[in-house]
């Protein structure tokens, strides 16, 4: 029996190592479902990859990050033109003051691109639009799988459809001012989720499927 003890201990150690590495492997394969949308997060719902490729899409642009409120930026100015303000977030909680500054920025010949599932009441009021959030997965967005979006603007030769596996975290417009609003895209059921609004010499783009 004593001769068998080292073999038993060795077998136990091997079994322990197998369990250790198998549990570690399972842990490493766990999908991180956090909706961070942060440029520093290399997770499915982070924006690290998108941010790092901005310089490829806009090779001649100077790219900067700013967390200050509209009008108090330190890297762009409201009084110059040919600038793009790009906002991606689960929620766009702009106040009336913020929206007035953003509209002025666009009117001076700039573009504002906002992609967020939820738009504040102040933003809806000043942009004259109303959005609807899918309530069936407001509390648990994993319940609905696969996001489908389509670009439908007339400048495209064809209507382009894109399908993304994973969480469907989006919304749609149920009304907007057709006088100065163009439909740019729809969600899977054909309802508008992407619009462009004329603002002076510039535009405001509003997109409701940030993922």
Backbone as CSV, one residue per row, in Angstrom:
resi,resn,N_x,N_y,N_z,CA_x,CA_y,CA_z,C_x,C_y,C_z
1,UNK,0.834,-1.210,0.000,0.000,0.000,0.000,0.865,1.255,0.000
2,UNK,1.975,1.186,0.803,2.849,2.355,0.865,3.473,2.655,-0.497
3,UNK,3.777,1.592,-1.257,4.340,1.793,-2.599,3.349,2.478,-3.534
4,UNK,2.064,2.269,-3.279,1.028,2.855,-4.155,0.721,4.305,-3.811
5,UNK,1.089,4.749,-2.607,0.763,6.113,-2.162,1.308,7.184,-3.107
6,UNK,2.588,7.136,-3.526,3.085,8.169,-4.463,2.284,8.245,-5.752
7,UNK,1.860,7.055,-6.255,1.076,7.027,-7.500,-0.313,7.650,-7.286
8,UNK,-0.881,7.377,-6.102,-2.194,7.951,-5.793,-2.101,9.462,-5.687
9,UNK,-1.054,9.929,-4.983,-0.852,11.386,-4.857,-0.615,12.010,-6.218
10,UNK,0.205,11.319,-7.049,0.472,11.850,-8.396,-0.792,11.941,-9.224
11,UNK,-1.635,10.915,-9.126,-2.902,10.926,-9.872,-3.804,12.057,-9.407
12,UNK,-3.799,12.288,-8.077,-4.614,13.362,-7.529,-4.122,14.724,-8.012
13,UNK,-2.804,14.883,-8.083,-2.231,16.145,-8.572,-2.581,16.378,-10.041
14,UNK,-2.480,15.317,-10.831,-2.832,15.423,-12.261,-4.295,15.806,-12.417
15,UNK,-5.162,15.152,-11.636,-6.594,15.452,-11.713,-6.867,16.897,-11.304
16,UNK,-6.147,17.359,-10.256,-6.331,18.738,-9.801,-5.893,19.726,-10.871
17,UNK,-4.773,19.435,-11.545,-4.298,20.326,-12.605,-5.268,20.362,-13.784
18,UNK,-5.816,19.199,-14.121,-6.795,19.141,-15.223,-8.020,19.994,-14.895
19,UNK,-8.504,19.872,-13.668,-9.656,20.667,-13.242,-9.331,22.152,-13.242
20,UNK,-8.102,22.479,-12.806,-7.693,23.884,-12.751,-7.683,24.512,-14.127
21,UNK,-7.031,23.819,-15.079,-6.921,24.389,-16.421,-8.245,24.372,-17.176
22,UNK,-9.065,23.346,-16.934,-10.373,23.304,-17.610,-11.276,24.410,-17.105
23,UNK,-11.232,24.675,-15.790,-12.049,25.761,-15.242,-11.546,27.105,-15.725
24,UNK,-10.210,27.235,-15.861,-9.632,28.479,-16.361,-10.027,28.721,-17.799
25,UNK,-10.024,27.623,-18.600,-10.401,27.739,-20.009,-11.848,28.163,-20.153
26,UNK,-12.722,27.580,-19.323,-14.126,27.949,-19.371,-14.319,29.409,-18.991
27,UNK,-13.556,29.863,-18.015,-13.664,31.248,-17.572,-13.232,32.206,-18.663
28,UNK,-12.155,31.844,-19.391,-11.652,32.716,-20.446,-12.625,32.803,-21.620
29,UNK,-13.467,31.808,-21.801,-14.390,31.803,-22.925,-15.738,32.440,-22.587
30,UNK,-15.889,32.929,-21.386,-17.141,33.570,-20.995,-17.302,34.898,-21.718
31,UNK,-18.450,35.110,-22.343,-18.700,36.343,-23.092,-18.987,37.501,-22.146
32,UNK,-18.246,38.565,-22.314,-18.460,39.774,-21.516,-19.568,40.585,-22.186
33,UNK,-20.749,40.613,-21.568,-21.919,41.242,-22.173,-22.153,42.677,-21.703
34,UNK,-21.181,43.266,-21.039,-21.362,44.638,-20.562,-21.484,45.602,-21.742
35,UNK,-22.472,46.505,-21.684,-22.656,47.510,-22.729,-21.835,48.752,-22.378
36,UNK,-20.542,48.616,-22.379,-19.699,49.747,-21.966,-19.629,50.817,-23.056
37,UNK,-19.497,50.389,-24.305,-19.315,51.296,-25.447,-18.158,52.262,-25.210
38,UNK,-17.196,51.818,-24.434,-16.019,52.634,-24.121,-14.914,52.372,-25.135
39,UNK,-14.199,53.407,-25.505,-13.116,53.260,-26.479,-11.920,52.510,-25.910
40,UNK,-11.896,52.272,-24.612,-10.783,51.553,-24.002,-11.094,50.078,-23.774
41,UNK,-12.324,49.651,-24.058,-12.731,48.271,-23.792,-12.663,47.404,-25.048
42,UNK,-11.864,46.325,-24.960,-11.732,45.377,-26.063,-12.704,44.213,-25.874
43,UNK,-13.957,44.520,-25.661,-15.008,43.526,-25.475,-16.026,43.701,-26.597
44,UNK,-16.919,42.713,-26.800,-17.862,42.818,-27.919,-18.659,44.120,-27.960
45,UNK,-19.046,44.625,-26.791,-19.849,45.850,-26.766,-19.050,47.053,-26.274
46,UNK,-17.748,46.999,-26.493,-16.889,48.168,-26.310,-16.634,48.760,-27.686
47,UNK,-15.943,49.897,-27.760,-15.715,50.540,-29.059,-14.228,50.734,-29.366
48,UNK,-13.383,49.905,-28.743,-11.944,50.040,-28.959,-11.580,49.868,-30.428
49,UNK,-12.105,48.821,-31.054,-11.784,48.542,-32.457,-12.264,49.688,-33.353
50,UNK,-13.506,50.140,-33.127,-14.052,51.235,-33.945,-13.217,52.495,-33.795
51,UNK,-12.833,52.804,-32.564,-12.043,54.025,-32.326,-10.665,53.929,-32.988
52,UNK,-10.021,52.773,-32.857,-8.684,52.605,-33.422,-8.691,52.690,-34.948
53,UNK,-9.838,52.418,-35.586,-9.912,52.454,-37.046,-10.435,53.788,-37.592
54,UNK,-10.723,54.724,-36.720,-11.167,56.035,-37.207,-10.109,56.674,-38.103
55,UNK,-8.852,56.506,-37.735,-7.784,57.107,-38.535,-7.677,56.479,-39.920
56,UNK,-8.174,55.235,-40.061,-8.193,54.605,-41.382,-9.330,55.166,-42.235
57,UNK,-10.473,55.442,-41.594,-11.623,55.992,-42.308,-11.443,57.478,-42.623
58,UNK,-10.741,58.178,-41.731,-10.529,59.623,-41.909,-9.035,59.924,-41.783
59,UNK,-8.238,59.521,-42.788,-6.779,59.623,-42.685,-6.246,61.049,-42.547
60,UNK,-6.979,62.032,-43.026,-6.480,63.406,-42.975,-7.034,64.194,-41.790
61,UNK,-7.844,63.527,-40.969,-8.488,64.223,-39.850,-7.622,64.177,-38.594
62,UNK,-7.778,65.201,-37.776,-7.182,65.211,-36.441,-8.244,64.693,-35.477
63,UNK,-7.980,63.579,-34.833,-8.969,62.920,-33.982,-8.652,63.181,-32.513
64,UNK,-9.657,63.581,-31.766,-9.460,63.840,-30.339,-10.687,63.374,-29.560
65,UNK,-10.507,63.165,-28.268,-11.578,62.727,-27.383,-11.859,63.835,-26.388
66,UNK,-13.153,64.105,-26.185,-13.515,65.188,-25.273,-14.721,64.781,-24.440
67,UNK,-14.615,64.923,-23.135,-15.718,64.580,-22.247,-16.430,65.815,-21.699
68,UNK,-16.024,66.988,-22.145,-16.650,68.208,-21.634,-18.000,68.445,-22.309
69,UNK,-18.847,69.231,-21.675,-20.174,69.492,-22.214,-20.091,70.379,-23.450
70,UNK,-21.117,70.331,-24.307,-21.101,71.104,-25.553,-20.806,72.581,-25.326
71,UNK,-19.956,73.111,-26.178,-19.598,74.527,-26.086,-18.388,74.795,-25.218
72,UNK,-17.991,73.826,-24.407,-16.831,73.993,-23.529,-15.706,73.026,-23.914
73,UNK,-15.742,72.567,-25.170,-14.725,71.634,-25.641,-13.357,72.301,-25.666
74,UNK,-12.314,71.490,-25.522,-10.969,72.032,-25.606,-10.244,71.615,-26.886
75,UNK,-10.906,70.806,-27.721,-10.245,70.341,-28.942,-10.986,70.725,-30.220
76,UNK,-12.247,71.158,-30.113,-13.000,71.649,-31.265,-13.684,72.948,-30.859
77,UNK,-14.114,73.701,-31.848,-14.740,74.982,-31.568,-16.084,75.100,-32.274
78,UNK,-16.987,75.832,-31.692,-18.317,76.005,-32.274,-18.309,77.006,-33.413
79,UNK,-17.216,77.705,-33.619,-17.194,78.811,-34.579,-16.441,78.485,-35.857
80,UNK,-15.932,77.271,-35.993,-15.283,76.848,-37.227,-16.142,75.787,-37.911
81,UNK,-15.805,75.459,-39.160,-16.595,74.494,-39.924,-15.768,73.249,-40.236
82,UNK,-16.403,72.294,-40.950,-15.768,71.058,-41.399,-15.265,70.207,-40.234
83,UNK,-16.064,70.154,-39.182,-15.745,69.324,-38.032,-16.854,68.280,-37.836
84,UNK,-16.502,67.151,-37.246,-17.465,66.095,-36.966,-17.407,65.733,-35.491
85,UNK,-18.561,65.813,-34.834,-18.680,65.382,-33.447,-19.380,64.031,-33.449
86,UNK,-18.706,63.004,-32.943,-19.200,61.625,-33.016,-19.486,61.134,-31.605
87,UNK,-20.749,60.797,-31.336,-21.173,60.373,-29.998,-21.794,58.984,-30.074
88,UNK,-21.249,58.020,-29.308,-21.812,56.676,-29.219,-22.004,56.352,-27.746
89,UNK,-23.230,56.033,-27.365,-23.524,55.796,-25.955,-24.840,55.026,-25.820
90,UNK,-25.013,54.235,-24.757,-26.322,53.595,-24.554,-27.439,54.621,-24.412
91,UNK,-27.126,55.763,-23.764,-28.116,56.818,-23.547,-27.525,58.181,-23.897
92,UNK,-28.339,59.008,-24.543,-27.930,60.374,-24.874,-28.792,61.321,-24.046
93,UNK,-28.266,61.712,-22.880,-29.054,62.489,-21.917,-28.753,63.981,-22.010
94,UNK,-28.904,64.544,-23.199,-28.617,65.959,-23.404,-29.726,66.842,-22.838
95,UNK,-29.346,67.964,-22.244,-30.305,68.943,-21.752,-30.654,69.920,-22.872
96,UNK,-31.594,70.796,-22.618,-31.952,71.816,-23.616,-30.763,72.714,-23.923
97,UNK,-29.988,73.047,-22.878,-28.777,73.860,-23.074,-27.787,73.135,-23.979
98,UNK,-27.555,71.833,-23.706,-26.644,71.039,-24.527,-27.101,71.004,-25.975
99,UNK,-28.400,70.804,-26.190,-28.920,70.687,-27.548,-28.791,71.984,-28.316
100,UNK,-29.033,73.105,-27.662,-28.883,74.402,-28.332,-27.442,74.608,-28.788
101,UNK,-26.492,74.187,-27.956,-25.079,74.298,-28.332,-24.746,73.366,-29.496
102,UNK,-25.271,72.154,-29.479,-25.006,71.207,-30.560,-25.618,71.678,-31.877
103,UNK,-26.829,72.226,-31.812,-27.480,72.728,-33.023,-26.700,73.907,-33.598
104,UNK,-26.246,74.805,-32.739,-25.426,75.937,-33.195,-24.144,75.436,-33.848
105,UNK,-23.524,74.436,-33.248,-22.310,73.835,-33.794,-22.560,73.311,-35.203
106,UNK,-23.681,72.606,-35.404,-24.012,72.067,-36.721,-24.331,73.182,-37.713
107,UNK,-25.071,74.187,-37.273,-25.475,75.283,-38.165,-24.273,76.021,-38.751
108,UNK,-23.155,75.992,-38.070,-21.960,76.688,-38.539,-21.150,75.864,-39.534
109,UNK,-21.746,74.779,-40.051,-21.080,74.000,-41.094,-20.403,72.740,-40.592
110,UNK,-20.922,72.179,-39.509,-20.351,70.966,-38.943,-21.387,69.845,-38.907
111,UNK,-20.927,68.637,-38.653,-21.823,67.489,-38.536,-21.785,66.931,-37.118
112,UNK,-22.956,66.497,-36.640,-23.067,65.844,-35.337,-23.691,64.473,-35.574
113,UNK,-22.971,63.429,-35.210,-23.476,62.065,-35.371,-23.694,61.470,-33.987
114,UNK,-24.941,61.116,-33.685,-25.299,60.570,-32.372,-25.883,59.175,-32.570
115,UNK,-25.299,58.179,-31.920,-25.845,56.832,-31.956,-26.098,56.389,-30.523
116,UNK,-27.365,56.275,-30.162,-27.758,55.903,-28.809,-29.141,55.282,-28.849
117,UNK,-29.391,54.341,-27.975,-30.707,53.696,-27.952,-31.753,54.604,-27.329
118,UNK,-31.371,55.355,-26.310,-32.317,56.237,-25.617,-31.922,57.688,-25.810
119,UNK,-32.879,58.518,-26.235,-32.667,59.942,-26.468,-33.453,60.724,-25.424
120,UNK,-32.842,61.741,-24.847,-33.517,62.521,-23.808,-34.728,63.266,-24.362
121,UNK,-35.638,63.626,-23.470,-36.827,64.379,-23.864,-36.479,65.720,-24.469
122,UNK,-35.450,66.370,-23.942,-35.016,67.672,-24.480,-34.524,67.518,-25.916
123,UNK,-33.788,66.438,-26.189,-33.294,66.197,-27.548,-34.449,65.930,-28.500
124,UNK,-35.403,65.109,-28.068,-36.558,64.819,-28.919,-37.350,66.098,-29.218
125,UNK,-37.519,66.939,-28.222,-38.304,68.158,-28.393,-37.649,69.114,-29.380
126,UNK,-36.359,69.362,-29.219,-35.679,70.334,-30.077,-35.417,69.792,-31.481
127,UNK,-35.320,68.465,-31.624,-35.128,67.870,-32.944,-36.453,67.454,-33.578
128,UNK,-37.546,67.678,-32.857,-38.898,67.417,-33.345,-39.066,65.970,-33.812
129,UNK,-38.749,65.039,-32.909,-38.920,63.631,-33.225,-39.308,62.880,-31.953
130,UNK,-39.842,61.678,-32.138,-40.226,60.846,-31.001,-39.724,59.429,-31.241
131,UNK,-39.161,58.831,-30.196,-38.602,57.496,-30.325,-39.364,56.506,-29.451
132,UNK,-39.205,55.234,-29.773,-39.839,54.176,-29.006,-38.795,53.131,-28.670
133,UNK,-38.711,52.732,-27.391,-37.796,51.694,-26.956,-38.559,50.395,-26.827
134,UNK,-37.972,49.304,-27.304,-38.618,47.995,-27.190,-38.687,47.596,-25.722
135,UNK,-39.872,47.644,-25.154,-40.022,47.389,-23.720,-39.848,45.916,-23.362
136,UNK,-39.991,45.012,-24.327,-39.928,43.597,-23.982,-38.543,43.161,-23.540
137,UNK,-37.504,43.948,-23.847,-36.192,43.588,-23.321,-35.492,44.792,-22.725
138,UNK,-36.267,45.713,-22.177,-35.667,46.860,-21.523,-34.875,46.431,-20.290
139,UNK,-35.374,45.427,-19.558,-34.710,44.988,-18.338,-33.646,43.936,-18.601
140,UNK,-33.804,43.169,-19.670,-32.863,42.095,-19.955,-32.671,41.993,-21.459
141,UNK,-31.723,42.771,-21.984,-31.595,42.888,-23.429,-31.098,41.599,-24.081
142,UNK,-30.559,40.651,-23.283,-30.093,39.404,-23.876,-31.233,38.546,-24.390
143,UNK,-32.465,38.817,-23.958,-33.601,37.989,-24.361,-33.838,38.045,-25.866
144,UNK,-33.488,39.155,-26.486,-33.684,39.283,-27.928,-32.330,39.186,-28.611
145,UNK,-32.221,38.314,-29.582,-30.943,38.056,-30.229,-30.967,38.531,-31.677
146,UNK,-29.817,38.914,-32.166,-29.544,39.310,-33.543,-30.139,40.681,-33.890
147,UNK,-29.258,41.588,-34.230,-29.636,42.946,-34.612,-29.557,43.073,-36.131
148,UNK,-30.637,43.536,-36.747,-30.675,43.763,-38.187,-30.907,45.238,-38.467
149,UNK,-30.073,45.816,-39.309,-30.255,47.209,-39.709,-30.072,47.331,-41.219
150,UNK,-30.645,48.384,-41.775,-30.568,48.586,-43.220,-30.350,50.057,-43.517
151,UNK,-29.446,50.334,-44.435,-29.236,51.697,-44.919,-30.082,51.867,-46.173
152,UNK,-30.885,52.935,-46.226,-31.846,53.076,-47.326,-31.760,54.429,-48.018
153,UNK,-30.766,55.230,-47.693,-30.724,56.576,-48.262,-30.520,56.531,-49.768
154,UNK,-31.063,57.525,-50.451,-31.037,57.574,-51.907,-29.658,57.681,-52.515
155,UNK,-28.649,58.121,-51.727,-27.305,58.263,-52.274,-26.644,56.889,-52.510
156,UNK,-27.232,55.833,-51.942,-26.693,54.494,-52.130,-27.277,53.869,-53.389
157,UNK,-26.462,53.099,-54.080,-26.945,52.425,-55.286,-27.908,51.303,-54.952
158,UNK,-27.745,50.714,-53.776,-28.634,49.652,-53.352,-28.892,49.800,-51.852
159,UNK,-29.893,49.087,-51.372,-30.207,49.113,-49.952,-29.357,48.055,-49.243
160,UNK,-28.511,48.486,-48.366,-27.563,47.578,-47.729,-28.095,47.106,-46.379
161,UNK,-28.097,45.801,-46.181,-28.580,45.212,-44.944,-27.418,44.595,-44.184
162,UNK,-27.411,44.792,-42.868,-26.346,44.266,-42.022,-26.977,43.501,-40.858
163,UNK,-26.413,42.353,-40.542,-26.907,41.517,-39.444,-25.784,41.284,-38.448
164,UNK,-26.090,41.520,-37.187,-25.104,41.357,-36.125,-25.619,40.359,-35.086
165,UNK,-24.842,39.294,-34.789,-25.257,38.358,-33.738,-25.105,38.999,-32.366
166,UNK,-25.826,38.479,-31.394,-25.718,39.017,-30.047,-26.925,39.845,-29.665
167,UNK,-26.726,40.742,-28.725,-27.832,41.522,-28.169,-28.465,42.445,-29.209
168,UNK,-29.778,42.472,-29.200,-30.504,43.449,-30.009,-30.890,44.581,-29.066
169,UNK,-30.180,45.684,-29.182,-30.318,46.802,-28.249,-30.567,48.047,-29.089
170,UNK,-31.814,48.250,-29.505,-32.094,49.342,-30.425,-33.476,49.916,-30.156
171,UNK,-33.879,50.851,-30.977,-35.186,51.507,-30.867,-35.563,51.999,-32.261
172,UNK,-36.684,52.736,-32.373,-37.073,53.280,-33.671,-37.828,54.588,-33.467
173,UNK,-37.930,55.357,-34.543,-38.688,56.600,-34.520,-40.132,56.302,-34.906
174,UNK,-41.069,56.801,-34.123,-42.457,56.679,-34.571,-42.996,58.001,-35.088
175,UNK,-42.184,59.060,-35.016,-42.534,60.322,-35.693,-41.288,61.186,-35.805
176,UNK,-41.244,61.982,-36.871,-40.165,62.955,-37.072,-40.661,64.001,-38.062
177,UNK,-40.034,65.151,-38.051,-40.441,66.251,-38.920,-39.916,66.024,-40.329
178,UNK,-40.808,65.698,-41.250,-40.400,65.393,-42.609,-39.924,66.592,-43.406
179,UNK,-40.124,67.805,-42.893,-39.719,69.010,-43.623,-38.211,69.086,-43.782
180,UNK,-37.486,68.746,-42.729,-36.028,68.853,-42.797,-35.340,67.551,-42.376
181,UNK,-36.091,66.446,-42.416,-35.538,65.158,-42.000,-35.527,64.167,-43.155
182,UNK,-34.406,63.492,-43.340,-34.287,62.432,-44.342,-34.129,61.098,-43.628
183,UNK,-34.803,60.074,-44.135,-34.630,58.729,-43.591,-33.360,58.124,-44.174
184,UNK,-32.469,57.656,-43.284,-31.198,57.079,-43.709,-31.142,55.566,-43.514
185,UNK,-31.987,55.039,-42.592,-31.933,53.610,-42.349,-33.115,53.114,-41.553
186,UNK,-33.292,51.788,-41.530,-34.399,51.159,-40.810,-33.885,49.989,-39.976
187,UNK,-34.731,49.529,-39.042,-34.406,48.343,-38.266,-35.008,47.118,-38.933
188,UNK,-34.884,45.953,-38.278,-35.274,44.693,-38.910,-36.707,44.612,-39.362
189,UNK,-37.604,45.326,-38.670,-39.026,45.286,-39.026,-39.431,46.404,-39.988
190,UNK,-38.444,47.147,-40.502,-38.720,48.171,-41.497,-39.052,49.538,-40.942
191,UNK,-38.954,49.710,-39.637,-39.251,51.009,-39.034,-37.987,51.866,-38.973
192,UNK,-38.147,53.150,-39.154,-37.009,54.066,-39.229,-36.227,54.094,-37.920
193,UNK,-34.899,53.923,-38.038,-34.047,54.039,-36.852,-32.823,54.921,-37.082
194,UNK,-32.763,55.563,-38.267,-31.617,56.402,-38.607,-32.107,57.557,-39.473
195,UNK,-31.932,58.787,-38.999,-32.385,59.960,-39.742,-31.269,61.015,-39.806
196,UNK,-31.378,61.878,-40.795,-30.466,63.013,-40.929,-31.291,64.286,-40.998
197,UNK,-30.902,65.277,-40.225,-31.615,66.554,-40.173,-30.715,67.691,-40.628
198,UNK,-31.243,68.546,-41.464,-30.515,69.731,-41.891,-30.501,70.735,-40.761
199,UNK,-29.319,71.310,-40.503,-29.187,72.336,-39.472,-28.258,73.413,-39.999
200,UNK,-28.833,74.457,-40.601,-28.016,75.516,-41.181,-27.121,74.971,-42.279
201,UNK,-25.810,75.146,-42.134,-24.841,74.661,-43.111,-24.385,73.231,-42.813
202,UNK,-24.909,72.646,-41.741,-24.470,71.308,-41.362,-25.626,70.345,-41.169
203,UNK,-25.330,69.228,-40.538,-26.339,68.187,-40.350,-26.234,67.583,-38.955
204,UNK,-27.338,67.023,-38.503,-27.359,66.210,-37.291,-27.881,64.832,-37.687
205,UNK,-27.089,63.820,-37.411,-27.445,62.434,-37.691,-27.852,61.787,-36.368
206,UNK,-28.987,61.099,-36.395,-29.481,60.457,-35.177,-29.758,58.988,-35.482
207,UNK,-29.038,58.109,-34.785,-29.096,56.680,-35.047,-29.416,55.956,-33.751
208,UNK,-30.360,55.009,-33.770,-30.860,54.397,-32.555,-30.413,52.956,-32.331
209,UNK,-29.335,52.544,-33.000,-28.816,51.185,-32.816,-27.307,51.244,-32.595
210,UNK,-26.866,51.701,-31.429,-25.427,51.884,-31.196,-24.590,50.616,-31.264
211,UNK,-25.187,49.447,-30.996,-24.388,48.218,-31.081,-24.018,47.887,-32.514
